[in-house]
C-alpha cells in the first residue's frame, strides 16, 4: 500500500507542476486600444434608429489577438447613443490595426432632435465615450474591459 500512495503522490505532484508550468506559459497581453471611427445611419425611424458603428482596434502585441466577443456602450455628445454585443469572431493582426463594424439599434426619441440640431449646425465631428468588455483568445482565453474617449465623424445623408 505504501508504494501505491507514493505513486499517487508522485503523479499528483507531476500534474500540479505541469499545470503550474502551463500557467507560466500564458503570454503577457498588452491592452489593445478600441476607437469608434465612424457612425453611419442605416435607417432613421421615429421609434427606432439603426446605425452602423465602425471601430478600429490597435494591437500593440507581437502576436495576433483573436477576439471572440465584444460588448460596448457608446455615448455621443454626452447622450446615451448605443449599446450592444457581438459574438462575431475576428482577429486583430500583431502590431497592427484591425477594423470591424456592428449594426446598433437605438431609441433616440429624446436625444435625436438635439443630435440632428448639432449636425444642422455643421458639427460632423462629435465627442464620444466608449466602454465595454472584450473576450479574446483561443487557447489562452481572457476578458478585458476598455474605455476610450475621442471624436467621431457622423455621416448623415
Secondary structure by P-SEA (a helix, b strand, c coil): caaaaaaaaaaaaaaaaaaaaaaaacccccbbbbbbcccccccccccbbbbbbbbbbbbcccbbbbbccccbbbbccccccccccccbbbbbcccbbbbbbbbbbbbccccaaaaaaaaaaccccccccccbbbbbbccccccccbbbbbbbbbbcc
